Amino acid sequence: MLAIALLVFREVLEAALIVTIVAAATRGVLRRGLYIGGGIALGVIGATIVAGFAGALEEAVHGTGQSLFDAGVLLAAVLMIGWHVVWMSSHGRELVQQMQSVGHAVKTGSSSLAMLLAVVALAVLREGSEIVLFLYGMVAGGANLQDLLAGVPLGLAGGTAVGYALYAGLLRIPMRHFFSATNGMLVLLAAGLAATAARFLLQADWLPALGAQLWNSSGLLDNGSLLGQALHVLVGYDARPSGIQLLFYLATLLLLLAGIRWARRLTANPPATGAGASASPTST
């Protein structure tokens, strides 16, 4: 029972932390609960479907199906988070003003919110499919129904509680700094997801290692510890990273920071168009 609870807790924690950051980043948005709840529901449905076809997936790509599936899901999430971060960089100040003047009646734009709904769905899809597959393996190994009925709710409650605690902490950030803080968390989250995707692609022999192990900090903080797992999701921590993981992490980080800077510069200096451009005086 304890093994099942810990397994479910670990997977739920990873999904809950991502959902928490998304929920905080959409604070005050109209119908955000509907979007996030819809994303979770879609993820659960998708996880069940993926788990049902897991055997066929493995055979289709010669035993690397789960690694390739995880990498694809993570890279899709990185793209969607990146789009939202750049969008928020050009609209964050406007949203703060709206939230201060009309409370929670804020519209961030349906396209940005839909992107984050997809991120929630992908997070639940990946972790949910792994839970189903692991539990199936445990049942095949002799776990009984009583262990499942006791362990699964315990792990689910524990992971959800930790995610909610982080959410409550994020809500304490002053509004003038809120979007900058959540945008920064999303950037680190995206970089960590990209590095994890690189690890899965490395496991599937689709990428070179570029250094099998750059360092080993397991003595200070092991990947399997609760703090190690939380930092793995939040900032991409890995006690034994390969060179390709570090490359993916830094490339994603730099690209998103460049995108944020570009969006802010574009907002501060909008391009002149139409009559305004033609009417501007020329220098002599």
C-alpha distance (Angstrom), angle and dihedral (degrees) to the residues before:
residue distance angle dihedral
M1 . . .
L2 3.81 . .
A3 3.81 91.7 .
I4 3.80 90.9 52.7
A5 3.82 91.9 47.0
L6 3.81 92.1 50.8
L7 3.81 92.4 47.3
V8 3.80 92.9 50.0
F9 3.82 91.0 43.0
R10 3.82 91.7 54.0
E11 3.79 94.7 49.8
V12 3.81 94.9 41.2
L13 3.81 90.0 48.5
E14 3.81 91.8 56.4
A15 3.79 92.0 50.1
A16 3.82 93.0 41.1
L17 3.80 93.3 54.0
I18 3.80 91.3 52.9
V19 3.81 92.0 46.1
T20 3.82 88.8 47.9
I21 3.80 93.5 55.1
V22 3.81 91.2 46.4
A23 3.82 91.1 48.7
A24 3.80 90.8 50.1
A25 3.81 92.7 46.0
T26 3.83 90.0 55.3
R27 3.80 94.9 46.5
G28 3.81 111.1 154.8
V29 3.81 95.0 11.1
L30 3.78 116.6 140.9
R31 3.82 113.7 -106.9
R32 3.81 92.3 -1.1
G33 3.83 89.1 138.2
L34 3.80 89.0 58.0
Y35 3.79 91.4 49.9
I36 3.79 95.0 46.7
G37 3.80 92.9 43.5
G38 3.80 89.3 48.7
G39 3.79 90.4 50.7
I40 3.80 91.5 51.6
A41 3.81 91.4 48.5
L42 3.80 92.2 48.8
G43 3.80 90.0 48.5
V44 3.80 92.7 52.0
I45 3.81 91.8 48.8
G46 3.79 91.4 46.8
A47 3.81 92.3 47.6
T48 3.78 90.7 54.3
I49 3.80 91.4 49.9
V50 3.81 93.3 46.6
A51 3.80 91.7 48.7
G52 3.80 89.7 51.8
F53 3.80 91.2 55.3
A54 3.81 96.5 37.9
G55 3.80 94.0 111.1
A56 3.79 93.5 52.2
L57 3.80 90.4 46.4
E58 3.79 92.2 53.7
E59 3.81 92.9 48.8
A60 3.81 93.2 46.9
V61 3.81 93.1 60.0
H62 3.80 100.0 31.4
G63 3.79 100.3 -101.5
T64 3.81 97.6 -43.3
G65 3.80 96.7 91.0
Q66 3.81 97.7 111.6
S67 3.81 92.8 48.3
L68 3.80 93.0 49.2
F69 3.80 91.9 44.7
D70 3.82 91.8 51.2
A71 3.81 91.8 46.8
G72 3.81 91.8 50.3
V73 3.80 92.6 49.3
L74 3.80 92.4 48.3
L75 3.80 94.9 47.9
A76 3.81 90.6 49.1
A77 3.82 88.7 52.2
V78 3.81 90.6 49.5
L79 3.82 91.1 54.6
M80 3.80 92.8 48.9
I81 3.80 94.2 46.2
G82 3.80 89.6 47.8
W83 3.79 91.9 52.8
H84 3.81 91.4 50.2
V85 3.82 93.6 47.3
V86 3.81 92.6 52.7
W87 3.81 90.9 45.3
M88 3.80 91.9 50.1
S89 3.79 91.1 50.0
S90 3.80 89.5 64.0
H91 3.83 96.6 40.2
G92 3.82 104.8 32.6
R93 3.80 96.9 97.0
E94 3.80 91.1 48.9
L95 3.81 90.8 50.8
V96 3.80 92.8 50.6
Q97 3.81 90.1 52.8
Q98 3.80 91.4 48.3
M99 3.80 92.9 48.0
Q100 3.80 91.5 50.0
S101 3.82 92.4 49.6
V102 3.81 103.7 38.5
G103 3.80 103.1 21.0
H104 3.77 113.0 -137.5
A105 3.80 99.0 -10.1
V106 3.81 94.2 105.0
K107 3.78 129.2 141.9
T108 3.81 113.8 -158.3
G109 3.76 94.4 -179.6
S110 3.77 124.0 -81.4
S111 3.81 93.7 -115.2
S112 3.82 94.0 58.7
L113 3.79 92.7 45.0
A114 3.80 91.0 48.3
M115 3.79 89.4 53.6
L116 3.79 91.1 55.8
L117 3.81 90.8 45.7
A118 3.80 86.3 58.1
V119 3.82 90.5 49.4
V120 3.82 89.8 54.0
A121 3.80 91.1 47.4
L122 3.81 92.1 49.4
A123 3.80 92.7 48.2
V124 3.80 92.5 51.2
L125 3.81 90.8 41.7
R126 3.79 93.4 55.4
E127 3.79 98.2 42.1
G128 3.81 93.4 38.5
S129 3.79 93.2 52.6
E130 3.80 89.9 50.1
I131 3.82 91.1 50.4
V132 3.80 91.5 51.4
L133 3.80 92.7 47.4
F134 3.82 93.9 46.2
L135 3.79 92.4 47.2
Y136 3.79 90.3 48.8
G137 3.79 88.6 53.5
M138 3.80 91.9 48.8
V139 3.80 91.8 50.5
A140 3.79 89.4 49.7
G141 3.81 87.6 50.7
G142 3.79 93.5 55.1
A143 3.83 107.4 -84.0
N144 3.81 110.2 148.8
L145 3.79 131.7 -138.0
Q146 3.81 92.7 -104.9
D147 3.81 91.1 58.3
L148 3.81 90.3 50.3
L149 3.80 94.2 48.4
A150 3.80 91.4 50.5
G151 3.81 101.0 36.6
V152 3.81 102.5 43.7
P153 3.86 96.9 55.5
L154 3.81 90.8 43.7
G155 3.80 93.0 52.5
L156 3.80 92.1 43.1
A157 3.81 92.4 51.4
G158 3.81 93.3 46.8
G159 3.82 95.4 50.1
T160 3.80 92.1 45.2
A161 3.82 91.8 49.3
V162 3.81 93.0 53.8
G163 3.81 90.6 48.4
Y164 3.80 91.8 50.4
A165 3.81 91.1 49.1
L166 3.81 89.5 56.6
Y167 3.80 90.4 47.6
A168 3.81 91.8 51.9
G169 3.79 89.2 51.2
L170 3.81 92.7 50.7
L171 3.81 91.3 52.9
R172 3.80 89.1 61.7
I173 3.80 91.3 66.5
P174 3.86 110.6 107.3
M175 3.80 112.1 -103.7
R176 3.82 94.1 -118.2
H177 3.80 89.7 61.2
F178 3.80 98.3 32.0
F179 3.80 102.2 94.4
S180 3.81 92.6 42.4
A181 3.81 90.0 52.4
T182 3.81 95.4 47.5
N183 3.81 91.5 43.2
G184 3.81 88.7 53.9
M185 3.81 90.6 50.1
L186 3.80 90.6 49.8
V187 3.82 90.9 51.4
L188 3.81 91.7 52.5
L189 3.80 90.4 43.6
A190 3.81 91.4 53.0
A191 3.81 92.2 47.7
G192 3.80 90.8 50.2
L193 3.81 92.2 48.5
A194 3.81 90.2 50.6
A195 3.81 90.8 51.8
T196 3.81 90.7 49.3
A197 3.81 90.0 49.5
A198 3.80 88.3 53.5
R199 3.81 89.5 53.0
F200 3.81 91.1 53.4
L201 3.81 91.5 48.0
L202 3.80 88.7 49.2
Q203 3.81 90.2 52.2
A204 3.81 88.7 52.1
D205 3.85 90.2 50.6
W206 3.77 91.5 -117.8
L207 3.81 94.3 120.9
P208 3.82 135.1 37.0
A209 3.80 117.1 -111.4
L210 3.83 96.1 -130.1
G211 3.79 86.0 -157.0
A212 3.80 118.7 -1.0
Q213 3.82 94.3 -136.7
L214 3.78 122.5 7.7
W215 3.81 93.4 -175.8
N216 3.79 141.6 -17.4
S217 3.79 118.1 -132.7
S218 3.82 95.4 163.2
G219 3.79 90.0 117.3
L220 3.80 90.0 62.5
L221 3.81 99.8 34.8
D222 3.77 123.8 -1.1
N223 3.79 122.5 -148.6
G224 3.80 90.6 -126.0
S225 3.81 96.0 56.7
L226 3.80 120.9 99.2
L227 3.80 92.6 -113.9
G228 3.80 91.1 44.6
Q229 3.81 91.7 52.7
A230 3.81 92.1 47.1
L231 3.81 92.8 49.3
H232 3.80 89.6 45.5
V233 3.80 89.2 61.2
L234 3.81 98.1 36.8
V235 3.81 101.3 43.5
G236 3.83 105.6 3.5
Y237 3.81 97.2 -103.7
D238 3.81 115.4 -178.5
A239 3.79 122.4 173.5
R240 3.82 92.3 -153.0
P241 3.81 109.2 28.6
S242 3.78 125.0 177.2
G243 3.78 123.6 -136.3
I244 3.81 93.1 -105.8
Q245 3.80 90.4 54.4
L246 3.79 91.4 53.0
L247 3.81 90.2 46.9
F248 3.82 92.5 52.6
Y249 3.82 90.8 45.6
L250 3.80 95.5 51.0
A251 3.81 94.0 40.8
T252 3.82 91.8 52.9
L253 3.79 92.2 44.5
L254 3.81 93.5 50.5
L255 3.81 94.1 44.2
L256 3.79 93.0 51.5
L257 3.81 93.4 45.4
A258 3.82 88.9 50.4
G259 3.81 89.8 48.9
I260 3.81 91.7 50.8
R261 3.79 91.5 49.3
W262 3.80 91.3 48.7
A263 3.82 92.6 49.0
R264 3.80 92.7 49.5
R265 3.80 92.3 47.8
L266 3.81 90.3 48.9
T267 3.81 90.5 51.4
A268 3.79 93.3 47.6
N269 3.83 92.9 46.9
P270 3.83 108.3 29.4
P271 3.82 113.5 -167.1
A272 3.79 115.0 -101.4
T273 3.81 113.8 -114.4
G274 3.77 139.7 -177.1
A275 3.77 119.1 -16.7
G276 3.77 93.1 -3.2
A277 3.78 91.0 61.9
S278 3.80 94.6 47.6
A279 3.80 93.1 45.4
S280 3.79 95.1 53.7
P281 3.79 113.2 109.0
T282 3.77 119.9 -111.2
S283 3.74 122.9 -129.3
T284 3.76 120.3 -114.5
